[in-house]
Amino acid sequence: MQKEVLALVVGGGPAPGINGVISSATIEAANAGVDVVGIVGGFKTLFEGRESDIRRLTIDDVSRLHTQGGSILKTSRGYPDNALEQFQVMLSTIRRLGIDYLITIGGEGTLFMANWIYKEAKGSVKVVHVPKTIDNDIPLPGGLATFGYETARHLGVHIVTNLMEDARTAGRWYLVTTMGRHAGHLALGIGKAAGATLTLIPEEFGSTVCANQIADVLTGSIIKRLCMGKDHGVAVLAEGISEKVILDGDNGGEAMEKDDMGRVRLSELPLGEMLKRMCRKSLESSGLKVTIVTKNIGYELRAAAPIPFDVEYTRNLGYGAVRFLLGGGTGSTIIADEHAIQAIPFSEFIDESGKSKIRRVDTQSQIYHVARKYMIRLEPEDFQGKQLRLLAETAHLDPEQFLARFAGVNGCELPLQPTKYDGPSLTIL
């Protein structure tokens, strides 16, 4: 009898741990007597029917792969203009290769494609999805992180911590923009763990936001730090803010490069530079000279070697994906927590429009409340009494002028009281 064939394909941007899924899935499938092939180049290869880019995988090929960054199968964001026509090419390629099982590894776009294949294949190919993104914006149950996020945050914290020390030593400010198209999880995770001066995420703002409003938040923090006798700081900015700012030519909004999905490359938008110019202009108008340096981090994080958390996590996911498929399962996403590996139907992650659901930061949660409590930024209590006079004096403004200038930048409302704790009493030693 001809052996069954399992194929693996990677979509979207890199994330630490991709090779861990490839490794564990290949080993488990091979041990079960199933042939494994890797589709090199992502969905583009399938859309174009390039059988030359199909690679057979063996245990020897992957046995030490789980600790490596990047993806031995590469990846792509391929989504052709004539999608319906090319999708049929992809299905024909899958059938011609004799693929019985398909594991897709990726984020929201890859999940969309996996669901499409699952529906159109009508059981001829069993499909399972392994969620990955350093943005952590796939709504896994119980607050589970997507694989790759913890490694990206870990390395991001290392970078920001070093920048904080440089800022203190040189007496300057850094504006650090991190990846995160739809949500601010990565930026907030890095900023909170590193103890950055403040972090700004898209969830703080409405559907659109004036660039001046964002610059005022940053300028207010700089002034508050100066009032505290500190001439330095680090602000972490989620790149997703850019999608809410209406840019014109003066602010760097001229024709921007787009990715293969037709989306503007947020990493190419000069968010940090734009805000740097605006903050510097505002500060100089008050006679304050502050050195501000911008830096983007993201590409440094996403192809890194995974930390042990993601190595273990992806081994669970790859194993679980294969066992689910060989057990007759299909049309589901694999998740793993500390207790079990589970398969959740695609429908749980797809909204009414057919698009993947997005997990955003809940700015009304206690978790966000804690993050805000450790930021240095203008808050409602700064606009009264002695504190208002000190801030106004630092900015070389009258209290009334300072109030008029900055009263609107105190940001999201925070819960006034923590949720009641009904567990056993705690003893503080």
C-alpha positions as CSV (number, residue, x, y, z in Angstrom):
1,M,0.0,0.0,0.0
2,Q,1.1,3.5,-0.8
3,K,2.1,5.5,2.3
4,E,0.0,8.4,3.4
5,V,1.5,11.9,3.0
6,L,1.5,14.8,5.4
7,A,2.6,18.2,4.2
8,L,3.6,21.3,6.2
9,V,3.3,24.9,5.0
10,V,4.3,28.1,6.7
11,G,2.6,31.5,6.0
12,G,3.0,35.0,7.2
13,G,6.0,36.5,8.9
14,P,8.6,34.5,10.8
15,A,8.2,33.7,14.5
16,P,10.6,31.9,16.9
17,G,9.5,28.3,17.1
18,I,8.4,27.5,13.5
19,N,11.2,25.0,13.2
20,G,10.1,23.4,16.4
21,V,6.7,22.7,15.0
22,I,8.2,21.3,11.8
23,S,10.6,19.1,13.8
24,S,8.1,17.6,16.2
25,A,5.4,17.1,13.6
26,T,7.8,15.4,11.2
27,I,9.2,13.1,13.9
28,E,5.7,12.0,15.1
29,A,4.3,11.5,11.6
30,A,7.4,9.5,10.4
31,N,7.2,7.3,13.5
32,A,3.6,6.6,12.6
33,G,4.6,5.5,9.1
34,V,3.5,8.6,7.3
35,D,5.7,10.3,4.7
36,V,6.3,14.0,5.3
37,V,6.9,16.8,2.8
38,G,7.6,20.4,3.4
39,I,6.3,23.1,1.0
40,V,9.2,25.5,0.6
41,G,8.2,29.1,0.0
42,G,4.7,29.1,1.6
43,F,1.4,29.3,-0.2
44,K,3.0,31.0,-3.2
45,T,4.5,27.6,-4.1
46,L,1.1,26.0,-4.0
47,F,-0.6,28.8,-5.9
48,E,1.9,28.5,-8.7
49,G,2.0,24.7,-8.6
50,R,5.8,24.6,-8.2
51,E,6.4,20.9,-7.4
52,S,10.1,21.5,-7.6
53,D,9.8,23.4,-4.2
54,I,8.3,20.4,-2.4
55,R,10.9,18.9,0.0
56,R,10.8,15.4,1.6
57,L,11.5,15.6,5.3
58,T,13.0,12.8,7.4
59,I,13.8,12.5,11.1
60,D,17.4,13.0,10.4
61,D,16.6,16.3,8.7
62,V,14.8,17.7,11.7
63,S,16.0,16.0,14.8
64,R,18.0,19.0,16.0
65,L,15.9,21.6,14.4
66,H,13.8,22.7,17.3
67,T,16.3,25.1,18.8
68,Q,16.9,27.0,15.6
69,G,15.3,30.3,14.6
70,G,13.7,31.1,11.2
71,S,12.0,28.5,9.0
72,I,13.7,25.8,7.0
73,L,10.6,25.9,4.7
74,K,10.9,29.7,4.5
75,T,7.5,31.6,4.4
76,S,5.6,34.1,2.4
77,R,2.5,36.3,2.5
78,G,1.4,35.1,-1.0
79,Y,-2.2,36.1,-1.9
80,P,-2.5,36.5,-5.7
81,D,-4.8,39.0,-7.4
82,N,-6.7,36.2,-9.2
83,A,-7.2,34.4,-5.9
84,L,-10.1,32.2,-7.0
85,E,-8.3,30.9,-10.1
86,Q,-5.0,30.3,-8.3
87,F,-6.8,28.6,-5.4
88,Q,-7.9,25.9,-7.8
89,V,-4.3,25.5,-8.9
90,M,-3.4,25.1,-5.3
91,L,-6.0,22.4,-4.7
92,S,-4.9,20.6,-7.9
93,T,-1.3,20.7,-6.7
94,I,-2.2,19.3,-3.3
95,R,-4.2,16.4,-5.0
96,R,-1.4,15.8,-7.5
97,L,1.1,15.4,-4.7
98,G,-1.1,12.9,-3.0
99,I,-1.3,14.9,0.2
100,D,-3.6,13.4,2.7
101,Y,-2.9,15.7,5.7
102,L,-2.0,19.4,5.8
103,I,-0.5,21.3,8.7
104,T,-0.6,25.1,8.2
105,I,1.6,27.2,10.5
106,G,0.9,30.9,10.6
107,G,-1.2,33.8,11.8
108,E,-4.6,35.2,10.8
109,G,-4.0,35.1,7.1
110,T,-2.8,31.5,7.2
111,L,-5.8,30.5,9.3
112,F,-8.1,32.1,6.7
113,M,-6.3,30.0,4.0
114,A,-6.5,26.8,6.1
115,N,-10.2,27.3,6.6
116,W,-10.7,27.9,2.8
117,I,-8.8,24.7,1.9
118,Y,-10.7,22.7,4.6
119,K,-14.1,23.8,3.1
120,E,-13.2,23.4,-0.5
121,A,-11.4,20.1,-0.1
122,K,-14.5,18.5,1.4
123,G,-12.7,15.9,3.4
124,S,-10.2,14.8,0.7
125,V,-7.5,16.5,2.6
126,K,-7.5,16.8,6.4
127,V,-6.4,20.2,7.6
128,V,-5.1,21.5,11.0
129,H,-3.7,24.9,11.8
130,V,-0.9,25.8,14.3
131,P,-1.2,29.4,15.3
132,K,1.9,31.6,15.4
133,T,2.6,35.3,15.6
134,I,4.8,37.5,17.7
135,D,1.9,39.9,17.7
136,N,0.0,37.6,20.0
137,D,-3.3,38.8,18.5
138,I,-5.0,35.4,17.8
139,P,-7.7,34.9,20.4
140,L,-6.6,31.7,21.9
141,P,-8.7,30.6,24.9
142,G,-7.6,31.3,28.5
143,G,-5.2,34.1,27.4
144,L,-2.8,31.6,25.9
145,A,0.1,33.2,24.0
146,T,0.7,32.3,20.4
147,F,4.1,30.6,20.0
148,G,6.9,33.0,19.2
149,Y,5.5,35.8,21.3
150,E,7.4,34.9,24.5
151,T,10.7,34.7,22.7
152,A,10.1,38.0,20.9
153,R,9.1,39.7,24.1
154,H,12.2,38.3,25.9
155,L,14.6,39.6,23.3
156,G,12.7,42.9,23.1
157,V,13.0,43.4,26.8
158,H,16.8,42.8,26.5
159,I,17.0,45.5,23.8
160,V,14.9,48.0,25.6
161,T,16.7,47.5,28.9
162,N,20.0,48.3,27.2
163,L,18.5,51.4,25.6
164,M,17.2,52.5,29.0
165,E,20.7,52.3,30.3
166,D,22.1,54.2,27.3
167,A,19.4,56.8,27.7
168,R,20.3,57.3,31.4
169,T,24.0,57.5,30.6
170,A,23.7,59.9,27.7
171,G,20.8,61.9,29.0
172,R,18.5,61.3,26.0
173,W,15.1,59.9,25.1
174,Y,14.4,56.9,22.8
175,L,11.2,56.3,20.9
176,V,11.2,52.6,20.2
177,T,8.7,51.2,17.7
178,T,7.8,47.5,17.9
179,M,5.8,45.2,15.6
180,G,2.1,44.7,16.2
181,R,-0.2,45.5,13.3
182,H,-3.5,45.0,14.9
183,A,-2.8,44.9,18.7
184,G,-0.4,46.3,21.2
185,H,0.4,43.0,23.1
186,L,4.1,42.9,22.1
187,A,4.8,46.6,22.7
188,L,3.0,46.5,26.1
189,G,4.6,43.2,27.1
190,I,8.1,44.6,26.3
191,G,7.5,47.9,27.9
192,K,5.9,46.5,31.1
193,A,8.6,43.9,31.6
194,A,11.5,46.2,30.8
195,G,10.1,49.0,32.9
196,A,10.1,51.5,30.0
197,T,9.0,55.0,30.9
198,L,5.8,54.6,29.0
199,T,4.2,52.5,26.3
200,L,1.6,53.6,23.7
201,I,-0.6,51.1,21.9
202,P,-3.4,51.4,19.3
203,E,-6.1,50.3,21.7
204,E,-5.8,53.5,23.6
205,F,-7.2,55.5,20.7
206,G,-10.3,55.5,18.6
207,S,-10.7,54.5,15.0
208,T,-8.5,57.5,14.1
209,V,-6.1,59.7,16.0
210,C,-4.5,63.0,15.4
211,A,-0.7,62.7,15.3
212,N,-0.5,65.8,17.6
213,Q,-2.4,63.9,20.3
214,I,0.1,61.2,20.3
215,A,3.0,63.6,20.3
216,D,1.4,65.5,23.2
217,V,1.3,62.3,25.3
218,L,5.0,61.9,24.7
219,T,5.9,65.5,25.3
220,G,3.9,65.5,28.5
221,S,5.9,62.5,29.7
222,I,9.2,64.2,28.9
223,I,8.1,67.3,30.8
224,K,7.0,65.2,33.8
225,R,10.3,63.4,33.8
226,L,12.2,66.7,33.7
227,C,10.0,67.9,36.6
228,M,11.2,64.8,38.5
229,G,14.9,65.7,37.7
230,K,15.2,63.1,35.0
231,D,16.6,64.0,31.6
232,H,16.0,60.6,30.0
233,G,13.5,58.0,29.2
234,V,12.3,55.3,26.8
235,A,8.9,55.2,25.1
236,V,7.7,52.0,23.4
237,L,5.3,52.5,20.5
238,A,3.2,49.8,18.9
239,E,3.5,50.1,15.1
240,G,-0.3,49.5,14.8
241,I,-0.8,53.1,15.9
242,S,0.3,54.1,12.4
243,E,-2.9,52.5,10.9
244,K,-5.0,55.0,13.0
245,V,-3.0,58.1,12.1
246,I,-4.1,59.9,9.0
247,L,-0.7,60.7,7.4
248,D,-0.1,63.4,4.8
249,G,3.0,64.2,2.8
250,D,4.4,66.4,5.5
251,N,4.2,63.6,8.0
252,G,5.7,60.9,5.8
253,G,2.5,59.6,4.3
254,E,3.6,59.6,0.7
255,A,3.2,56.3,-1.3
256,M,4.3,53.6,1.1
257,E,5.5,50.1,0.1
258,K,3.0,47.4,0.5
259,D,3.4,43.7,1.2
260,D,2.1,40.8,-0.9
261,M,-1.3,41.0,0.9
262,G,-1.7,44.6,-0.3
263,R,-1.2,46.0,3.2
264,V,1.1,49.0,4.0
265,R,4.4,47.8,5.5
266,L,4.0,49.4,8.9
267,S,7.7,48.9,9.6
268,E,8.3,51.3,6.7
269,L,6.1,54.1,8.1
270,P,8.2,56.7,9.9
271,L,6.1,56.8,13.0
272,G,9.0,57.4,15.4
273,E,10.6,60.0,13.2
274,M,7.3,61.9,12.8
275,L,6.6,61.9,16.5
276,K,10.2,62.9,17.2
277,R,10.0,66.0,15.0
278,M,6.7,67.0,16.6
279,C,7.9,66.5,20.2
280,R,11.1,68.3,19.5
281,K,9.2,71.3,18.0
282,S,6.8,71.4,20.9
283,L,9.6,71.2,23.5
284,E,11.7,73.9,21.7
285,S,8.8,76.2,21.7
286,S,8.9,76.1,25.5
287,G,12.7,76.6,25.6
288,L,13.4,72.9,26.3
289,K,16.2,71.1,24.4
290,V,15.9,67.3,24.6
291,T,17.8,64.8,22.5
292,I,15.4,62.2,21.0
293,V,16.5,59.1,19.1
294,T,14.3,56.7,17.3
295,K,14.7,52.9,16.8
296,N,12.6,50.2,15.3
297,I,12.7,46.6,16.6
298,G,10.9,43.7,15.1
299,Y,12.9,42.0,12.4
300,E,15.5,41.3,15.1
301,L,12.9,39.4,17.1
302,R,10.9,37.3,14.7
303,A,13.6,34.9,13.3
304,A,15.5,34.5,16.6
305,A,16.2,31.1,18.2
306,P,13.3,30.3,20.5
307,I,13.7,30.4,24.3
308,P,13.0,27.2,26.2
309,F,9.3,28.2,26.6
310,D,8.7,28.2,22.9
311,V,10.8,25.1,22.3
312,E,8.6,23.1,24.6
313,Y,5.4,24.8,23.4
314,T,6.0,24.1,19.8
315,R,7.0,20.5,20.5
316,N,3.5,20.1,22.1
317,L,1.8,21.8,19.2
318,G,3.5,19.8,16.4
319,Y,2.9,16.5,18.2
320,G,-0.7,17.4,18.9
321,A,-1.3,18.4,15.3
322,V,-0.2,15.1,13.9
323,R,-2.1,13.0,16.5
324,F,-5.3,15.0,15.8
325,L,-5.0,14.4,12.0
326,L,-4.1,10.7,12.3
327,G,-7.0,10.3,14.6
328,G,-9.4,11.5,11.9
329,G,-9.6,15.1,12.9
330,T,-9.8,18.1,10.5
331,G,-10.8,21.8,10.3
332,S,-9.4,22.8,13.7
333,T,-6.7,24.9,15.4
334,I,-4.3,23.1,17.8
335,I,-3.7,24.8,21.2
336,A,-1.7,23.6,24.2
337,D,-1.8,24.7,27.8
338,E,-0.2,23.3,30.9
339,H,-2.8,20.6,31.2
340,A,-3.7,19.3,27.7
341,I,-3.4,19.7,23.9
342,Q,-6.7,20.5,22.3
343,A,-8.2,21.0,18.9
344,I,-10.7,23.9,18.5
345,P,-12.8,24.2,15.3
346,F,-11.8,26.9,12.8
347,S,-15.3,28.4,13.2
348,E,-14.4,29.6,16.8
349,F,-11.7,31.9,15.3
350,I,-13.6,33.2,12.3
351,D,-16.0,36.2,12.5
352,E,-19.3,36.7,10.6
353,S,-17.5,38.3,7.7
354,G,-15.2,35.3,7.3
355,K,-12.1,37.0,8.6
356,S,-10.0,35.9,11.5
357,K,-10.9,37.3,14.9
358,I,-8.4,39.6,16.5
359,R,-7.4,39.6,20.2
360,R,-6.7,43.2,21.3
361,V,-5.4,44.6,24.6
362,D,-8.3,45.3,27.0
363,T,-7.5,48.8,28.2
364,Q,-10.1,48.4,31.0
365,S,-8.5,45.3,32.5
366,Q,-6.5,45.1,35.6
367,I,-3.5,43.8,33.6
368,Y,-3.5,47.1,31.6
369,H,-4.1,49.0,34.8
370,V,-0.9,47.6,36.3
371,A,1.0,48.6,33.2
372,R,-0.3,52.2,33.4
373,K,0.5,52.5,37.1
374,Y,4.2,52.0,36.4
375,M,4.4,54.4,33.5
376,I,5.5,58.1,33.8
377,R,2.9,60.1,31.9
378,L,0.5,62.8,32.6
379,E,-2.5,61.7,34.6
380,P,-5.6,63.6,35.9
381,E,-4.0,64.3,39.3
382,D,-1.2,66.2,37.5
383,F,-3.5,68.9,36.6
384,Q,-4.2,70.4,40.0
385,G,-2.6,72.1,42.9
386,K,1.2,72.1,43.5
387,Q,1.9,69.4,40.9
388,L,0.3,71.5,38.2
389,R,2.4,74.5,39.2
390,L,5.6,72.5,39.1
391,L,4.9,71.0,35.7
392,A,3.9,74.4,34.3
393,E,7.1,75.9,35.7
394,T,9.2,73.1,34.1
395,A,7.5,73.8,30.7
396,H,8.0,77.5,31.1
397,L,4.2,78.0,31.0
398,D,1.6,79.5,33.3
399,P,-0.6,76.8,35.0
400,E,-3.5,77.9,32.9
401,Q,-1.5,77.6,29.7
402,F,-0.2,74.1,30.7
403,L,-3.7,73.0,31.6
404,A,-5.0,74.2,28.2
405,R,-2.1,72.6,26.4
406,F,-2.0,69.1,27.9
407,A,-5.3,68.5,29.8
408,G,-6.5,66.2,27.0
409,V,-3.6,63.7,27.0
410,N,-4.3,61.7,30.2
411,G,-5.4,58.7,28.1
412,C,-7.7,55.8,28.9
413,E,-9.8,55.7,32.1
414,L,-8.5,53.2,34.6
415,P,-10.5,51.0,37.0
416,L,-10.7,52.9,40.3
417,Q,-10.9,49.7,42.5
418,P,-9.4,46.3,42.0
419,T,-11.7,43.3,41.6
420,K,-12.6,41.8,45.0
421,Y,-10.3,38.8,45.9
422,D,-12.3,36.0,47.5
423,G,-9.4,33.6,48.0
424,P,-7.4,32.9,51.2
425,S,-5.8,35.8,53.0
426,L,-2.2,36.7,52.1
427,T,0.6,37.1,54.6
428,I,3.3,39.6,53.6
429,L,6.6,38.7,55.2
